[in-house]
């Protein structure tokens, strides 16, 4: 899944800052001939856009997922009670559509439109599998994953027919039952990992207090010089300071996490300075070449500045070698 975090911080829905307990996920499509996610984000990310805000858009041209609200914020997407319980995600629609009346449209290029819909469908499956993992949701549970249309039938959303109207009229064969099964299959395969480069605001750890993701997982230290403490469980004072940044925990004992970089243990349960992120540093990254990693850096997948340096070092890469290759790519693409 190609992922871009683009939180709409100027939208009044974000600045209002209301939180929800996530109980489900709602799938939408935008209802107009616009495949570009950024067209919506640029338009909606203003103080004057006070009527709608969703948690994410999926681009119809390349399938990129754009996260536009922190997942646990209350969105304005359902037009009903589902705003208080469900994350809302919009799939962009092909440029070749021409809406003639309500949800009815004609299409000037059906083969290309179907390709666009396939991209958004497949990206939505990946995204929803990841969100089910993050919030411990059963994708086949009653009312957990619903379309806007199904939400209306249940009385928790306004009168819309998306996205089924899009799938049906283009004769794609996609259904919400099939979508839920595809999410379940992907979740069962254990590949519903979280995108790299996301922040702790966008991905708050959703597990119960006192529990942690399977190691290795990431933590983000928020305040300098508070992260390494005297640890009576492991022989008293521990030498070394790590500063702020994102670090990998490879072992957990009694609320303490052992850091892979060897500087010691960090107390995971002191939330004033430590945010737990269930964001695995994939072992597959360690098999990639410097060139591959440099191109990921160029694409924004490893963050910026000191955070990038720390994350690359944590993942076992020579930061200077990667940065040198990044400079070469930028100046001699």
C-alpha positions in Angstrom: 0.0 0.0 0.0 1.4 3.4 -1.1 0.6 5.7 1.9 0.8 9.4 2.4 -0.1 11.1 5.6 -1.8 14.4 4.7 -3.8 15.5 7.8 -6.2 18.3 7.0 -5.2 20.4 10.0 -7.1 23.5 8.7 -10.5 21.7 8.4 -12.8 22.6 11.3 -13.4 18.9 11.9 -9.8 18.5 12.8 -9.5 21.6 14.9 -12.7 20.7 16.8 -10.7 17.6 17.9 -13.5 15.3 19.1 -12.4 11.7 19.6 -14.3 8.5 19.1 -14.0 4.9 20.2 -13.6 3.2 16.8 -16.2 0.4 16.4 -16.2 0.1 12.6 -15.1 1.3 9.2 -17.3 2.9 6.5 -16.4 2.7 2.8 -17.4 5.5 0.5 -16.8 6.7 -3.1 -16.8 10.4 -3.9 -19.8 10.5 -6.3 -18.1 12.6 -9.0 -15.7 12.2 -11.8 -12.5 13.1 -10.0 -9.7 10.5 -9.6 -7.2 12.8 -7.9 -7.3 12.6 -4.1 -5.3 15.8 -3.7 -8.1 17.7 -5.5 -10.3 17.0 -2.5 -7.6 17.5 0.1 -6.6 20.9 -1.2 -10.3 21.9 -1.4 -11.3 20.6 2.0 -8.2 21.6 4.0 -9.5 25.1 4.8 -11.3 26.7 7.8 -14.3 27.4 5.5 -14.9 23.8 4.7 -17.1 23.0 7.7 -19.5 20.5 6.2 -17.5 17.3 5.6 -14.2 15.6 6.5 -13.1 12.0 6.1 -10.3 10.0 7.5 -8.8 9.2 4.2 -9.0 9.3 0.4 -7.8 6.7 -2.1 -6.4 8.0 -5.4 -8.0 6.6 -8.5 -4.9 7.2 -10.7 -2.4 5.2 -8.7 -4.2 3.8 -5.6 -2.3 5.9 -3.1 -3.9 6.1 0.3 -4.0 9.6 1.8 -4.8 9.8 5.5 -6.5 13.1 6.2 -7.6 12.7 9.9 -6.1 10.8 12.8 -8.0 7.6 12.9 -9.5 8.2 16.3 -10.9 11.7 15.4 -14.6 12.1 14.8 -15.2 12.6 11.1 -18.0 14.2 9.1 -18.6 11.5 6.5 -21.7 9.5 7.3 -24.4 12.1 7.8 -25.6 10.1 10.7 -24.7 8.2 13.9 -21.8 6.4 12.2 -19.8 9.6 12.6 -19.5 8.7 16.3 -18.3 5.1 15.7 -16.9 4.6 12.3 -13.8 5.6 10.4 -14.8 6.9 6.9 -12.7 6.5 3.8 -13.5 7.8 0.3 -12.4 6.1 -2.9 -11.9 8.5 -5.8 -13.8 7.8 -9.0 -12.7 7.7 -12.7 -12.5 10.8 -14.8 -14.5 9.2 -17.6 -17.7 9.2 -15.6 -20.6 11.6 -16.4 -23.3 11.8 -13.7 -26.6 12.3 -15.3 -29.1 11.9 -12.4 -28.4 11.2 -8.8 -26.2 8.1 -8.6 -26.7 7.3 -12.3 -23.8 7.9 -14.7 -22.5 7.2 -18.2 -18.9 6.2 -18.9 -16.8 7.2 -21.9 -14.0 4.7 -21.3 -15.2 1.6 -19.4 -12.0 -0.5 -19.6 -9.9 2.4 -18.0 -12.6 3.1 -15.5 -12.6 -0.5 -14.3 -8.8 -0.3 -13.9 -9.2 2.7 -11.8 -11.9 1.1 -9.6 -9.7 -2.0 -9.2 -6.9 0.2 -7.9 -9.0 1.8 -5.3 -10.7 -1.4 -4.3 -7.5 -3.3 -3.7 -6.0 -0.3 -1.8 -9.1 -0.2 0.3 -8.8 -3.9 1.2 -5.2 -3.3 2.4 -6.1 -0.2 4.3 -9.2 -1.8 6.0 -7.1 -4.9 7.0 -4.6 -2.6 8.6 -7.3 -0.7 10.5 -8.9 -3.9 11.7 -5.6 -4.9 13.1 -5.0 -1.5 14.7 -8.4 -1.4 16.4 -8.9 -5.1 16.9 -11.9 -5.3 14.7 -13.5 -8.4 13.2 -14.0 -7.6 9.5 -16.9 -10.1 9.3 -18.6 -8.8 12.4 -22.1 -7.3 12.2 -21.8 -3.7 11.2 -18.0 -3.5 11.5 -17.3 -2.9 7.8 -20.1 -1.2 5.9 -20.6 0.9 2.9 -22.3 4.3 3.0 -25.3 2.6 1.3 -25.4 -0.1 4.0 -25.1 2.5 6.7 -28.2 4.2 5.3 -30.1 0.9 5.3 -29.0 0.5 9.0 -30.2 4.0 9.8 -26.7 5.3 10.8 -25.9 7.2 7.6 -27.6 9.5 5.1 -29.3 8.4 1.9 -26.4 7.5 -0.4 -25.8 4.5 -2.6 -22.0 4.4 -2.7 -19.8 2.6 -3.5 -22.1 -0.2 -4.7 -23.6 2.1 -7.4 -20.1 2.5 -8.9 -19.2 -1.2 -8.8 -22.6 -2.3 -10.2 -22.9 0.1 -13.1 -19.4 -0.6 -14.2 -20.1 -4.4 -13.8 -16.9 -4.9 -11.8 -18.3 -7.9 -9.8 -17.3 -6.3 -6.6 -19.7 -6.5 -3.6 -19.4 -5.5 0.1 -19.6 -9.2 1.1 -16.7 -9.9 -1.2 -14.8 -6.9 0.2 -15.2 -8.0 3.8 -14.0 -11.5 2.9 -11.0 -10.0 1.1 -10.1 -7.9 4.2 -10.5 -11.0 6.4 -8.2 -13.1 4.2 -5.5 -10.4 4.2 -5.8 -10.0 7.9 -5.5 -13.7 8.4 -2.3 -13.8 6.3 -0.7 -11.5 8.9 0.5 -9.0 6.3 -1.6 -6.0 7.5 1.3 -3.9 8.6 1.3 -0.2 9.2 2.8 2.2 6.7 6.3 3.5 7.4 6.7 7.3 7.9 3.5 7.8 9.9 3.4 9.8 13.2 2.2 8.9 16.6 -0.8 11.2 16.2 -1.9 9.4 13.1 -1.3 6.0 14.5 -2.0 6.1 18.3 -1.4 2.6 19.7 -4.9 1.1 20.2 -4.0 -1.9 22.4 -5.3 -2.2 26.0 -3.3 -0.6 28.8 -0.3 -2.8 29.8 -0.2 -4.7 26.5 2.1 -4.2 23.6 2.5 -5.2 20.0 4.6 -8.3 19.1 8.3 -7.4 19.0 9.9 -5.8 17.3 7.8 -2.6 17.4 8.5 1.1 17.5 8.3 3.7 20.2 8.6 7.4 19.8 10.4 9.3 22.6 8.9 12.8 23.0 11.1 14.5 25.5 14.9 14.6 25.6 16.9 12.9 28.4 13.9 11.2 30.1 13.9 7.9 28.2 16.7 5.9 30.0 16.0 5.5 33.7 17.4 3.6 36.7 15.8 0.1 36.3 15.8 -2.0 39.5 14.6 -5.0 37.5 17.7 -5.1 35.4 20.6 -4.3 37.8 20.1 -0.7 38.7 21.1 2.3 36.7 21.5 1.9 33.0 24.1 3.8 31.1 23.4 5.8 27.9 21.0 8.3 26.5 19.2 8.0 23.2 17.6 11.5 22.9 14.3 11.9 21.2 13.3 10.0 18.1 11.8 6.7 16.9 13.4 3.5 18.3 12.9 -0.2 18.1 11.9 -2.4 21.1 13.1 -6.0 20.8 12.1 -7.3 24.2 9.5 -6.4 26.9 9.7 -7.2 30.6 7.5 -5.7 33.4 6.7 -2.6 31.3 10.3 -2.0 30.2 11.4 -2.3 26.6 14.9 -3.3 25.5 16.2 -1.1 22.7 17.8 -2.7 19.7 20.4 0.0 19.4 22.0 -1.2 22.7 21.6 1.9 24.8 19.4 0.2 27.4 15.8 -0.1 28.3 12.9 2.4 28.1 9.9 2.5 30.4 7.0 2.1 28.0 4.3 2.9 30.5 5.3 6.5 31.2 3.1 8.1 28.5 4.4 11.6 29.3 7.4 10.9 27.1 6.9 7.6 25.4 4.4 6.8 22.7 4.0 3.1 21.7 3.6 2.6 17.9 2.5 -0.8 16.6 4.6 -0.1 13.5 6.9 -2.9 12.7 10.3 -2.3 11.1 10.1 -5.0 8.5 13.0 -7.4 8.3 12.6 -7.2 4.5 14.0 -3.7 4.7 17.3 -5.1 5.9 17.6 -7.1 2.6 17.2 -4.0 0.4 20.1 -2.3 -1.3 21.3 1.2 -0.5 19.8 2.3 -3.8 16.4 0.9 -2.9 16.4 2.5 0.5 17.5 5.8 -1.0 14.6 5.8 -3.4 12.3 5.1 -0.5 13.8 8.1 1.3 13.2 10.3 -1.7 9.6 9.1 -1.7 9.2 10.2 1.9 8.9 6.7 3.5 11.6 7.3 6.1 10.7 10.7 7.5 12.9 13.8 7.6 15.9 15.2 9.5 16.9 13.6 12.7 14.0 11.2 12.6 15.1 9.8 9.3 18.7 9.4 10.5 17.6 7.6 13.6 15.1 5.3 11.8 17.7 4.4 9.1 20.3 3.7 11.8 17.8 1.6 13.8 17.0 -0.5 10.8 20.7 -1.2 10.3 21.6 1.1 7.5 24.6 3.4 7.0 22.9 6.8 7.1 25.7 8.6 5.3 25.8 6.1 2.5 22.0 6.3 2.1 22.1 10.1 2.1 24.9 10.2 -0.4 22.8 8.0 -2.8 19.8 10.2 -2.1 21.7 13.3 -3.2 22.8 11.5 -6.4 19.3 10.5 -7.2 18.0 14.0 -6.7 20.7 15.7 -8.8 21.0 13.0 -11.4 17.6 11.2 -11.6 
